Amino acid sequence: PLAAGRKGDVQPGGRVGVAAGRAGLDEDEDHLHREAAAHAPGVVQAGRRPERLVGLHFFNPVAQLPLVEVVRGEATREEEVRRATAFVTAINKLPLITKSVPGFLVNRVLAPYMMAAMKRLEGGETKEKIDEAARTFGMPMGPIELADTVGLDICLHAGKQLAKKDAQGNEPEAPEILLNKVALGHLGRKSGQGIYRWENNKPVKGQPG
């Protein structure tokens, strides 16, 4: 999940809303955090009232996915967390309270899952087989289709943000297929071509990507 611009200009993957108190923020504080793969210390430092700052991270597609991460900053008051949680519940969503760390909670699990799927794809497994295995397990969507839906550029950036360095301080290499697709501008659903080819907002399966 994973990127947002100003005042609800949201890229595929998720949205992170930043709010404070009952009535919102001053104009210079009223904005959305750039991406869910990173956390929000810069937002907190920029705000004049960090104790009132709380983040809401919705998942895409918002209308279908009930989970909303309620992001607590280091200085956030418990009262603001309770208000944010009550708001999420009031709009019939499921709140999950998390600290402001890179990836929050869900993306810290989701990014390695998608990267592992990319590695299997590079190893010769078909994208359809990988996705079907995930759906058979109970996932609503396979990891390859999910990566295309989120946006391969967003996945690449998130993977780099969340990658763990080895003992020598080196970051693991991103899957070659992901690097190549992004370099070609094949970003997934939003560009019409990613790992899958997309038509009418749906992946075309059984054909080369």
N, C-alpha and C positions, 0 to 999 in steps of 0.2 A: 502496500500500500503504500500512494506514496508521495505525492507532491501537491502543493497548493500555492496559488498566487494571492493577490489582494482581494479581499471581500468576496470570497467564494469562487474565484476563478481557479477551478480545480482540474488538475490533470488526472488521467486514469490511475486508479490504484487506491485512492483514499483521500480524505481531507482532514486537515488539522485546523480546528477553529480555536482561536485564542480569545478568551473572555475574562472579564473581571467584575466581581460584584453583581449587583442586581441590574444596573442600567447600562452595562457595557463599559467601554473605555473612551478616553479622550481620542480625538481624531488621529493624533500621531501615534497612538498605541493600538488603534483599531485595524488589525491586519491579521493575515493568516501566516502561519509558519511555513517556510518554503517546502519542507518535506518531512515525512514521517520517519524516514531512515535516520535522520539526525534528531537530536533533542533540542531543547529550547533555552539554553542558558543565555544566548544573545538576546532573545526576546525579553527575558527576565531582567537582564542588565539594562536594556533600553527603557523598560517601563519605570515609572516613578513610584508605583505601588506593587512591588513584586509579591507581597503577601496576599494580594487579591487575584493573582494570576493563576488560571487553570486552563488546561487544554482539553479539547474534545476531538478525538480521532475517529471519524466515521470510515466505514469500509465500503468499497465500491463493488457492486451497485448498491447504493445507500437504501433504495426502496426494498431490497430483498434481504440484505444482511443485517441482523439485529444487533450485533455487537458494536459497542462504542467504548473506546478506551478513554478513561478520565485521567488526564495526566497531571500529576502533582509536582509542582516545582519545589525546590529546596526551601523556599520561604512561604509557600502557600499555606494559608490558614485552613484548619480543619473545617471551619464553617463554609468556606468556598467549595471545598471538595464535596461536602454534603449537598450544597445547593446544585452543583453540577450533576451529581448523581441523581438527585431528585428530578432535575430537568430531563435527563436521559430516560429515566423511568416514565416520566409523564408523556413522552413522545413514543412510548411503546417500544423502546429499545432496551438492550441489556447492558448495564454499565460494568466496566472492568477497570478498577483503579490500579494505576501503574505509576512508577516514578518516571521522571524525565531523564531517560537514558536513551542512547542511540537505538532506534528500532522499537522503543517502548517494549511491549511484551510480544505481541503477535508477530511482528516482522522479524524479531530475533529468532523466532522458530521458523517462520515462513521462508526467509531468504536461504538458509542452508538447505531446506527441503527442495527449493526450486533449483539451486545450484547443483545438488546431487542428481536431479533429474536431467539437467543439461549434460553432466558427465556421462550418464548412461546413454544419452542420445549420441554423444561423441563416440561411445564405445560400440555402437552398432545397433542398439535397440531402436525400434521405430517409435516415432512420437505418439502414434495411435496406441501402441501397446503399452507405453508408459502411462498415458492418460487413462486408458481403460483399466489398468491395474489399480490406479488410485481410486477411480470411481467404484470399482468392485469392492475395494476396502471400505468405502463409505463416504469418500470425499465428493462434494457436489460438482467438482470440476478437477480435471487432471492438472498436474503442475506445469506442463508445457503450454496447454491452452490458457492457464492462469497467467503465466509469464507474458504471453502474447496480449492478454487482456489488460494487464497492468501497464505494459509497455516495456520493451526489452532495454531501452535506454535507462528507464527508471530502475529496472532490475539490476542492471550492471552497476549503476551508481550506488544503489542500496547494498549490493553485495560487497562493494569496495569499502563502504562505510562500516559494515559489520564484520568484515573479515578479520580473523584472528591471526596475528603475526606469529611466526615460529620463534624458536629460541634465539635465532640470529637477528630477529627483528624484520624478517622478510614477509611480505604479504603473499598469500597463495595466489597463483595465477588464475584469472577468470577463465571460464570455459571458452575455447577458441571459437566455437560456433556463435556464442553470444557476442564476442568482440567483432567478429566478421559481419554479423547481421546489423549491429549498430553502426559500424563503419559504412555499410551500404545504404543506410537509411531505412532498413527493413525493421521497423520498430514494433510490429505486431498489428493489432486490430486498428489502431488509429491511423496507420499508414497503408492499410490494406494488404500488407505483406510482412510476415515475421517468420517464425518457425513454420506456421501454417500460412496459407493464402486465405484471405478473408473476403467474403462476399455477403452483402446485406447484413453486416455485423455478425456473421457466423463463420467459423473456420471450415474450410473445405478439406475434408479428410480423405485419406486414401490416395493422396497425390504428393509428389515431392514438394518440400517447402521452399 
